Amino acid sequence: MENNTIQNTTDKTLEAVKKALDEVKYGEIIIKMQDGKPVWVDKYERERVG
């Protein structure tokens, strides 16, 4: 059962990363891990001003 849960979490994380890759033009995408499992996807968008 735990393997299935880990796979679901991984699948959701990959979907979030794909979405972030489509949205971020300049910046960072960070995957936060806890106990060997992805728990959060952060995206930081930068904007060039000069």
VOVOVEX-377835 format. One record per residue (C-alpha): residue number from 0; residue in three letters; chain; x, y, z. Coordinates in pm, 1 decimal. Example, Ala and Ser with C-alpha at 12.3 -4.5 7.8 and 13.67 -1.06 7.14 Angstrom:
<recs>
  num  residuo  cadena        px        py        pz
    0      ALA       A    1230.0    -450.0     780.0
    1      SER       A    1367.0    -106.0     714.0
</recs>
This chain:
<recs>
  num  residuo  cadena        px        py        pz
    0      MET       A       0.0       0.0       0.0
    1      GLU       A     281.0     243.1      87.9
    2      ASN       A     445.9     195.0    -254.3
    3      ASN       A     118.4     298.6    -420.5
    4      THR       A      98.4     609.4    -200.9
    5      ILE       A     458.3     704.0    -282.9
    6      GLN       A     387.7     656.9    -654.9
    7      ASN       A      77.4     879.0    -632.9
    8      THR       A     279.2    1147.5    -452.1
    9      THR       A     553.3    1123.8    -714.5
   10      ASP       A     299.5    1148.2    -997.6
   11      LYS       A     138.3    1456.6    -841.6
   12      THR       A     480.9    1613.6    -790.5
   13      LEU       A     577.3    1554.7   -1153.0
   14      GLU       A     251.3    1713.4   -1268.6
   15      ALA       A     320.1    2018.1   -1049.5
   16      VAL       A     673.7    2043.7   -1190.1
   17      LYS       A     543.8    2019.5   -1548.4
   18      LYS       A     293.7    2296.7   -1477.6
   19      ALA       A     564.1    2515.2   -1321.3
   20      LEU       A     793.7    2456.6   -1620.8
   21      ASP       A     518.3    2581.7   -1850.6
   22      GLU       A     455.4    2891.8   -1637.3
   23      VAL       A     802.2    3013.1   -1531.2
   24      LYS       A    1000.2    3206.7   -1789.9
   25      TYR       A    1284.4    3322.0   -1560.4
   26      GLY       A    1328.3    3182.4   -1212.4
   27      GLU       A    1357.5    2865.4   -1009.2
   28      ILE       A    1154.7    2552.7    -941.3
   29      ILE       A    1238.3    2376.2    -615.5
   30      ILE       A    1113.3    2035.5    -501.6
   31      LYS       A    1111.2    2005.3    -121.5
   32      MET       A    1160.3    1658.4      22.1
   33      GLN       A    1078.3    1508.7     362.6
   34      ASP       A    1161.8    1153.2     466.1
   35      GLY       A    1265.9    1075.3     109.3
   36      LYS       A     931.3    1185.6     -37.8
   37      PRO       A     843.5    1501.0    -232.5
   38      VAL       A     612.8    1720.7     -24.3
   39      TRP       A     617.4    2062.6    -191.1
   40      VAL       A     696.2    2229.1    -524.4
   41      ASP       A     797.3    2595.1    -501.6
   42      LYS       A     836.6    2824.7    -798.7
   43      TYR       A    1004.1    3162.0    -794.0
   44      GLU       A     949.8    3387.2   -1093.2
   45      ARG       A    1201.3    3656.9   -1174.7
   46      GLU       A    1138.3    3962.2   -1384.6
   47      ARG       A    1408.3    4142.4   -1579.1
   48      VAL       A    1396.5    4516.6   -1529.5
   49      GLY       A    1709.5    4633.0   -1703.1
</recs>
